[in-house]
Amino acid sequence: MFYPSSRIEYWFQQISEIPRPSQHEEQISDFIVRFAQEHHLKYEQDEVYNVIIEKPASKGHEDKAPLILQAHMDMVPDRKPGYIHDWSKDPILLKEEDGFLKAEGTTLGADDGLGVAWMLAILEDETLIHPPLECIFTVMEEIGLVGARALKADAIRADRLICLDSMNQNACDLCSAGGCYAKAEKQLIMEKNTDPTYCLEISGLSGGHSGTDIHKEKGNAIKIIVRILQEMVLKDIDVKVVSLDGGSKENAIMWNAMARFASCEKEESIRSFIEKAVSAVRIELQESDPGLTFRLNPVDQSAQSADTKSTKELLDFLYLVPDGFQHRSMAIEGLTVTSTNLGVISTKDNVVTMLFLMRSTMDSAVEHLCNMMNSLAQMTDTVFIRDEFFRGWNYDSNSKLRRQFAEVLAEEGIELKMNAEHGGLEVGIFAGLHPGLDIITLGANCTGYHTFEEKLDLKSFAYSYQILRKLITKCAVE
């Protein structure tokens, strides 16, 4: 059980009562609107359920420049295998263990429930000295920054912003990548199949986030499968694709995938070839992703398989399409600048659909990747569809807000840690809507987010909130 001992813990518990997976934020959005009404605060709620609440400055600080606080309402819904939880109606069951806040069998939602709870506590706090505040609660961050992308430029009415979507105490991000989602579709031309059908599964890879982990040279399961099938074809081993499936999200590195294919080749020959091919890939990944395993099993004979032409075109496209780490920064040590990730592949009604996410701090690099992929699609009779580009947040060496954050921590005897990561943040959207916006990120220590192992350090949650309050006051008096 969990018994809140502060207002921020109280508000975290309150929002945990409300289901809020991405694309289902209406209830939490309406809850925040009711909060604004009860506290007599000006608010706006848009058509996708973003909410903006304004709080007038504390007395004597009305002339100070306004400040934006920002967090997203949605969360990644996940649960332990076998644990029963209905994400449309069931609350998250909170529990405290050894100073950490956890959930019973599900994700906790601290990403970004901690930011939402902090903002509600700030908005109700009548003792805090602060400039005019604009609190932006966004939706659908976890599935592509959709809520932020729906905002209009006039929603950003201040020149400085504190993003509360961070899972690290005493740390500040320096930049975030922009990017573009894209989809490729390949229609398979099917013909009658009279040959045995096999299922090849690649698993055991470590996966990871396509922003923060893309530089670690992890294996992509579907790229490995396609490599094996393509090498079989190059060795004149008969391969006719039936289906390819794997992955769950564009922003996750695919750790598991499977291919169903028909072949007139003897099973022993196929198995021997795949064993050698997997052994070679294992050696290549022995330092970065050593858990690679495979299974090859005969399955029920498929009545149809793709013809030779569409099999070749599909394999050519997937074999050649860019994937993974592309370029690194020469200015910031260890920062990935450009990457692409094939995160999902599925087959339905003989159409293979592939979902991609390209990232870069430079618009031109994403455009180049999209152009490459589109050219390859045209060569292989594949349809390539790109989404709108979402902007990145570039490093600002002269950020006054970051300096003020560092000063607040220095008063506590702590040095500000600065991170440069390749992941995408909503602040990139805000920076594009409001050029010159001064941005920092601030958060608390949380681990295992996006999984049912998620836990929030309660001491860090309370400590970072006090740092936030001090920083807000500093913004009102300087």
ZIQUITA-V644848 format. One record per pair of residues at least 4 apart in sequence whose C-alpha atoms are under 8 Angstrom apart, sorted by sequence separation. I is the first residue (numbers start at 1). J is the second residue. If there is no record, write none. Layout:
I,J / I,J
//
This chain:
5,9 / 6,10 / 7,11 / 8,12 / 9,13 / 10,14 / 11,15 / 12,16 / 13,17 / 14,18 / 20,24 / 21,25 / 25,29 / 26,30 / 27,31 / 28,32 / 29,33 / 30,34 / 31,35 / 32,36 / 33,37 / 34,38 / 35,39 / 36,40 / 37,41 / 45,49 / 46,50 / 57,61 / 58,62 / 79,83 / 86,90 / 87,91 / 96,100 / 97,101 / 103,107 / 109,113 / 110,114 / 111,115 / 112,116 / 113,117 / 114,118 / 115,119 / 116,120 / 117,121 / 118,122 / 119,123 / 120,124 / 121,125 / 140,144 / 141,145 / 145,149 / 146,150 / 147,151 / 151,155 / 152,156 / 208,212 / 209,213 / 210,214 / 214,218 / 219,223 / 220,224 / 221,225 / 222,226 / 223,227 / 224,228 / 225,229 / 226,230 / 227,231 / 228,232 / 229,233 / 230,234 / 231,235 / 232,236 / 233,237 / 248,252 / 265,269 / 266,270 / 267,271 / 268,272 / 269,273 / 270,274 / 271,275 / 272,276 / 273,277 / 274,278 / 275,279 / 276,280 / 277,281 / 278,282 / 279,283 / 280,284 / 281,285 / 282,286 / 285,289 / 286,290 / 306,310 / 307,311 / 308,312 / 309,313 / 310,314 / 311,315 / 312,316 / 313,317 / 314,318 / 315,319 / 316,320 / 317,321 / 329,333 / 347,351 / 348,352 / 362,366 / 363,367 / 364,368 / 365,369 / 366,370 / 367,371 / 368,372 / 369,373 / 370,374 / 371,375 / 372,376 / 373,377 / 374,378 / 375,379 / 376,380 / 377,381 / 378,382 / 399,403 / 400,404 / 401,405 / 402,406 / 403,407 / 404,408 / 405,409 / 406,410 / 407,411 / 408,412 / 409,413 / 410,414 / 424,428 / 425,429 / 426,430 / 427,431 / 428,432 / 429,433 / 430,434 / 431,435 / 448,452 / 449,453 / 450,454 / 457,461 / 458,462 / 459,463 / 460,464 / 461,465 / 462,466 / 463,467 / 464,468 / 465,469 / 466,470 / 467,471 / 468,472 / 469,473 / 470,474 / 471,475 / 472,476 / 473,477 / 474,478 / 4,9 / 5,10 / 19,24 / 20,25 / 36,41 / 37,42 / 45,50 / 46,51 / 57,62 / 79,84 / 85,90 / 96,101 / 97,102 / 103,108 / 110,115 / 140,145 / 141,146 / 208,213 / 209,214 / 213,218 / 219,224 / 232,237 / 233,238 / 247,252 / 265,270 / 285,290 / 306,311 / 329,334 / 347,352 / 360,365 / 377,382 / 378,383 / 409,414 / 410,415 / 431,436 / 448,453 / 449,454 / 456,461 / 4,10 / 19,25 / 36,42 / 45,51 / 56,62 / 79,85 / 95,101 / 96,102 / 102,108 / 122,128 / 139,145 / 140,146 / 141,147 / 208,214 / 232,238 / 233,239 / 247,253 / 248,254 / 328,334 / 329,335 / 346,352 / 347,353 / 360,366 / 377,383 / 409,415 / 410,416 / 431,437 / 447,453 / 448,454 / 449,455 / 20,27 / 36,43 / 44,51 / 45,52 / 94,101 / 95,102 / 139,146 / 140,147 / 141,148 / 232,239 / 247,254 / 328,335 / 329,336 / 345,352 / 346,353 / 359,366 / 377,384 / 409,416 / 430,437 / 447,454 / 448,455 / 19,27 / 20,28 / 43,51 / 44,52 / 94,102 / 95,103 / 139,147 / 246,254 / 247,255 / 282,290 / 328,336 / 329,337 / 345,353 / 346,354 / 358,366 / 446,454 / 447,455 / 4,13 / 18,27 / 19,28 / 43,52 / 44,53 / 94,103 / 95,104 / 138,147 / 139,148 / 247,256 / 327,336 / 328,337 / 344,353 / 345,354 / 406,415 / 446,455 / 447,456 / 18,28 / 33,43 / 43,53 / 77,87 / 93,103 / 94,104 / 138,148 / 229,239 / 246,256 / 247,257 / 282,292 / 326,336 / 327,337 / 328,338 / 344,354 / 345,355 / 374,384 / 406,416 / 446,456 / 42,53 / 43,54 / 92,103 / 93,104 / 207,218 / 246,257 / 325,336 / 326,337 / 327,338 / 343,354 / 344,355 / 358,369 / 373,384 / 405,416 / 445,456 / 446,457 / 33,45 / 41,53 / 42,54 / 92,104 / 206,218 / 207,219 / 245,257 / 246,258 / 326,338 / 327,339 / 342,354 / 343,355 / 344,356 / 427,439 / 444,456 / 445,457 / 15,28 / 41,54 / 42,55 / 205,218 / 206,219 / 207,220 / 244,257 / 245,258 / 325,338 / 326,339 / 342,355 / 343,356 / 444,457 / 41,55 / 92,106 / 94,108 / 205,219 / 244,258 / 245,259 / 325,339 / 326,340 / 342,356 / 343,357 / 205,220 / 244,259 / 278,293 / 324,339 / 325,340 / 341,356 / 342,357 / 445,460 / 29,45 / 92,108 / 119,135 / 205,221 / 243,259 / 244,260 / 278,294 / 323,339 / 324,340 / 340,356 / 341,357 / 370,386 / 444,460 / 445,461 / 36,53 / 242,259 / 243,260 / 323,340 / 324,341 / 340,357 / 341,358 / 444,461 / 33,51 / 203,221 / 241,259 / 242,260 / 243,261 / 322,340 / 323,341 / 340,358 / 443,461 / 32,51 / 202,221 / 241,260 / 242,261 / 323,342 / 339,358 / 340,359 / 29,49 / 202,222 / 241,261 / 242,262 / 338,358 / 339,359 / 444,464 / 29,50 / 85,106 / 116,137 / 240,261 / 241,262 / 338,359 / 339,360 / 443,464 / 29,51 / 83,105 / 202,224 / 239,261 / 240,262 / 337,359 / 338,360 / 442,464 / 26,49 / 202,225 / 222,245 / 239,262 / 240,263 / 337,360 / 338,361 / 25,49 / 134,158 / 201,225 / 222,246 / 238,262 / 239,263 / 337,361 / 338,362 / 80,105 / 200,225 / 221,246 / 238,263 / 271,296 / 337,362 / 79,105 / 80,106 / 237,263 / 238,264 / 363,389 / 442,468 / 79,106 / 238,265 / 338,365 / 78,106 / 79,107 / 237,265 / 338,366 / 363,391 / 77,106 / 78,107 / 340,369 / 77,107 / 362,392 / 76,107 / 361,392 / 222,254 / 225,257 / 360,392 / 361,393 / 392,424 / 76,109 / 220,253 / 221,254 / 225,258 / 237,270 / 361,394 / 392,425 / 75,109 / 219,253 / 220,254 / 221,255 / 222,256 / 225,259 / 393,427 / 218,253 / 219,254 / 220,255 / 221,256 / 222,257 / 392,427 / 393,428 / 75,111 / 219,255 / 221,257 / 222,258 / 392,428 / 393,429 / 75,112 / 391,428 / 392,429 / 401,438 / 402,439 / 74,112 / 75,113 / 390,428 / 391,429 / 393,431 / 400,438 / 401,439 / 402,440 / 73,112 / 214,253 / 262,301 / 390,429 / 392,431 / 393,432 / 399,438 / 401,440 / 72,112 / 73,113 / 211,251 / 262,302 / 391,431 / 392,432 / 399,439 / 71,112 / 72,113 / 210,251 / 232,273 / 391,432 / 209,251 / 210,252 / 72,115 / 73,116 / 209,252 / 210,253 / 262,305 / 29,73 / 71,115 / 72,116 / 208,252 / 209,253 / 261,305 / 28,73 / 70,115 / 71,116 / 207,252 / 208,253 / 207,253 / 208,254 / 228,274 / 207,254 / 322,369 / 25,73 / 207,255 / 25,74 / 70,119 / 115,164 / 206,255 / 228,277 / 24,74 / 69,119 / 114,164 / 115,165 / 205,255 / 228,278 / 23,74 / 204,255 / 205,256 / 322,373 / 22,74 / 112,164 / 203,255 / 204,256 / 321,373 / 20,73 / 21,74 / 22,75 / 112,165 / 202,255 / 203,256 / 20,74 / 21,75 / 22,76 / 111,165 / 112,166 / 202,256 / 203,257 / 20,75 / 21,76 / 111,166 / 201,256 / 202,257 / 321,376 / 21,77 / 111,167 / 201,257 / 202,258 / 320,376 / 201,258 / 224,281 / 200,258 / 201,259 / 409,467 / 199,258 / 200,259 / 317,376 / 408,467 / 199,259 / 200,260 / 242,302 / 317,377 / 199,260 / 198,260 / 199,261 / 242,304 / 360,422 / 408,470 / 197,260 / 198,261 / 242,305 / 317,380 / 359,422 / 408,471 / 24,88 / 67,131 / 69,133 / 73,137 / 74,138 / 197,261 / 198,262 / 241,305 / 242,306 / 316,380 / 66,131 / 67,132 / 68,133 / 69,134 / 70,135 / 71,136 / 72,137 / 73,138 / 74,139 / 197,262 / 198,263 / 240,305 / 241,306 / 317,382 / 359,424 / 21,87 / 65,131 / 66,132 / 67,133 / 68,134 / 69,135 / 70,136 / 71,137 / 72,138 / 73,139 / 74,140 / 76,142 / 196,262 / 197,263 / 219,285 / 240,306 / 314,380 / 405,471 / 20,87 / 64,131 / 65,132 / 66,133 / 67,134 / 68,135 / 69,136 / 70,137 / 71,138 / 72,139 / 73,140 / 74,141 / 75,142 / 195,262 / 196,263 / 218,285 / 240,307 / 313,380 / 404,471 / 19,87 / 55,123 / 61,129 / 63,131 / 64,132 / 66,134 / 68,136 / 70,138 / 72,140 / 74,142 / 195,263 / 196,264 / 217,285 / 240,308 / 313,381 / 314,382 / 19,88 / 61,130 / 62,131 / 72,141 / 181,250 / 193,262 / 195,264 / 19,89 / 58,128 / 61,131 / 62,132 / 218,288 / 219,289 / 241,311 / 404,474 / 18,89 / 19,90 / 58,129 / 61,132 / 217,288 / 218,289 / 240,311 / 404,475 / 18,90 / 19,91 / 57,129 / 58,130 / 216,288 / 217,289 / 239,311 / 17,90 / 18,91 / 19,92 / 57,130 / 58,131 / 17,91 / 18,92 / 57,131 / 58,132 / 16,91 / 17,92 / 56,131 / 57,132 / 16,92 / 56,132 / 57,133 / 16,93 / 55,132 / 56,133 / 16,94 / 54,132 / 55,133 / 54,133 / 55,134 / 54,134 / 13,94 / 53,134 / 54,135 / 52,134 / 53,135 / 52,135 / 53,136 / 206,289 / 52,136 / 205,289 / 39,124 / 51,136 / 52,137 / 205,290 / 206,291 / 230,315 / 335,420 / 336,421 / 337,422 / 50,136 / 51,137 / 205,291 / 229,315 / 230,316 / 335,421 / 336,422 / 50,137 / 51,138 / 204,291 / 205,292 / 335,422 / 50,138 / 204,292 / 205,293 / 253,341 / 254,342 / 332,420 / 49,138 / 50,139 / 203,292 / 204,293 / 226,315 / 230,319 / 252,341 / 253,342 / 254,343 / 49,139 / 68,158 / 202,292 / 203,293 / 251,341 / 253,343 / 254,344 / 48,139 / 66,157 / 67,158 / 70,161 / 202,293 / 203,294 / 250,341 / 252,343 / 1,93 / 2,94 / 66,158 / 67,159 / 68,160 / 69,161 / 70,162 / 71,163 / 202,294 / 226,318 / 227,319 / 250,342 / 251,343 / 1,94 / 2,95 / 16,109 / 65,158 / 66,159 / 67,160 / 68,161 / 69,162 / 70,163 / 71,164 / 72,165 / 201,294 / 202,295 / 226,319 / 250,343 / 1,95 / 2,96 / 65,159 / 66,160 / 67,161 / 68,162 / 69,163 / 70,164 / 71,165 / 200,294 / 201,295 / 249,343 / 250,344 / 1,96 / 67,162 / 69,164 / 70,165 / 200,295 / 201,296 / 223,318 / 248,343 / 249,344 / 199,295 / 200,296 / 223,319 / 247,343 / 248,344 / 50,147 / 199,296 / 200,297 / 247,344 / 15,113 / 49,147 / 198,296 / 199,297 / 246,344 / 247,345 / 2,101 / 48,147 / 198,297 / 199,298 / 245,344 / 246,345 / 198,298 / 199,299 / 245,345 / 246,346 / 12,113 / 197,298 / 198,299 / 244,345 / 245,346 / 12,114 / 15,117 / 48,150 / 196,298 / 197,299 / 244,346 / 245,347 / 196,299 / 197,300 / 243,346 / 244,347 / 12,116 / 196,300 / 197,301 / 243,347 / 12,117 / 196,301 / 197,302 / 250,355 / 11,117 / 195,301 / 196,302 / 250,356 / 251,357 / 11,118 / 194,301 / 217,324 / 243,350 / 250,357 / 9,117 / 217,325 / 244,352 / 8,117 / 11,120 / 193,302 / 194,303 / 215,324 / 243,352 / 8,118 / 11,121 / 193,303 / 214,324 / 215,325 / 192,303 / 193,304 / 214,325 / 8,120 / 192,304 / 193,305 / 8,121 / 191,304 / 192,305 / 7,121 / 25,139 / 190,304 / 191,305 / 25,140 / 190,305 / 191,306 / 23,139 / 190,306 / 191,307 / 22,139 / 23,140 / 189,306 / 190,307 / 22,140 / 188,306 / 189,307 / 22,141 / 188,307 / 22,142 / 22,143 / 189,310 / 215,336 / 188,310 / 220,342 / 187,310 / 188,311 / 222,345 / 214,339 / 186,314 / 210,340 / 210,341 / 211,359 / 177,337 / 190,350 / 189,350 / 188,350 / 187,350 / 188,351 / 187,351 / 188,352 / 186,351 / 187,352 / 185,351 / 186,352 / 185,352 / 186,353 / 185,353 / 184,353 / 185,354 / 183,353 / 184,354 / 183,354 / 184,355 / 183,355 / 182,355 / 183,356 / 181,355 / 182,356 / 181,356 / 182,357 / 181,357 / 182,358 / 180,357 / 181,358 / 179,357 / 180,358 / 179,358 / 180,359 / 179,359 / 178,359 / 179,360 / 177,359 / 178,360 / 179,361 / 177,360 / 178,361 / 177,361 / 178,362 / 179,363 / 176,361 / 177,362 / 178,363 / 180,366 / 179,366 / 184,377 / 186,381 / 187,382 / 186,382 / 185,382 / 186,383 / 184,382 / 185,383 / 184,383 / 185,384 / 184,384 / 183,384 / 184,385 / 182,384 / 183,385 / 182,385 / 183,386 / 182,386 / 181,386 / 182,387 / 180,386 / 181,387 / 180,387 / 181,388 / 180,388 / 181,389 / 180,389 / 212,421 / 179,389 / 180,390 / 211,421 / 212,422 / 178,389 / 179,390 / 211,422 / 212,423 / 178,390 / 179,391 / 211,423 / 178,391 / 179,392 / 210,423 / 211,424 / 177,391 / 178,392 / 177,392 / 178,393 / 176,392 / 177,393 / 175,392 / 176,393 / 177,394 / 175,393 / 176,394 / 175,394 / 174,394 / 175,395 / 174,395 / 174,396 / 172,402 / 170,409 / 149,390 / 160,401 / 170,414 / 172,416 / 174,418 / 176,420 / 177,421 / 170,415 / 171,416 / 172,417 / 173,418 / 174,419 / 175,420 / 176,421 / 177,422 / 179,424 / 170,416 / 171,417 / 172,418 / 173,419 / 174,420 / 175,421 / 176,422 / 177,423 / 178,424 / 170,417 / 171,418 / 172,419 / 173,420 / 174,421 / 175,422 / 176,423 / 177,424 / 171,419 / 173,421 / 176,424 / 177,425 / 176,425 / 178,428 / 176,427 / 177,428 / 176,428 / 163,427 / 174,440 / 173,440 / 172,440 / 173,441 / 172,441 / 171,441 / 172,442 / 171,442 / 170,442 / 171,443 / 169,442 / 170,443 / 156,430 / 168,442 / 169,443 / 170,444 / 159,434 / 166,441 / 168,443 / 169,444 / 161,437 / 163,439 / 165,441 / 166,442 / 167,443 / 168,444 / 169,445 / 156,433 / 159,436 / 160,437 / 161,438 / 162,439 / 163,440 / 164,441 / 165,442 / 166,443 / 167,444 / 168,445 / 148,426 / 156,434 / 159,437 / 160,438 / 161,439 / 162,440 / 163,441 / 164,442 / 165,443 / 166,444 / 167,445 / 168,446 / 158,437 / 159,438 / 160,439 / 161,440 / 162,441 / 163,442 / 164,443 / 167,446 / 145,425 / 149,429 / 153,433 / 162,442 / 167,447 / 145,426 / 148,429 / 152,433 / 153,434 / 148,430 / 141,426 / 169,460 / 170,464 / 169,464 / 115,443 / 114,443 / 114,444 / 110,446 / 111,449 / 110,449 / 111,450 / 109,449 / 108,449 / 109,450 / 128,469 / 131,472 / 107,449 / 130,472 / 131,473 / 107,450 / 129,472 / 130,473 / 107,451 / 108,452 / 110,454 / 129,473 / 131,475 / 106,451 / 107,452 / 110,455 / 128,473 / 130,475 / 131,476 / 106,452 / 107,453 / 108,454 / 110,456 / 130,476 / 105,452 / 106,453 / 107,454 / 108,455 / 114,461 / 118,465 / 122,469 / 129,476 / 103,452 / 102,453 / 103,454 / 102,454 / 103,455 / 102,455 / 101,455 / 102,456 / 100,455 / 101,456 / 100,456 / 101,457 / 100,457 / 101,458 / 99,457 / 100,458 / 99,458 / 99,459 / 78,450 / 79,451 / 80,452 / 77,450 / 78,451 / 79,452 / 76,450 / 78,452 / 75,450 / 76,451 / 67,475 / 65,476 / 64,476 / 64,477 / 61,476 / 61,477 / 8,462
//
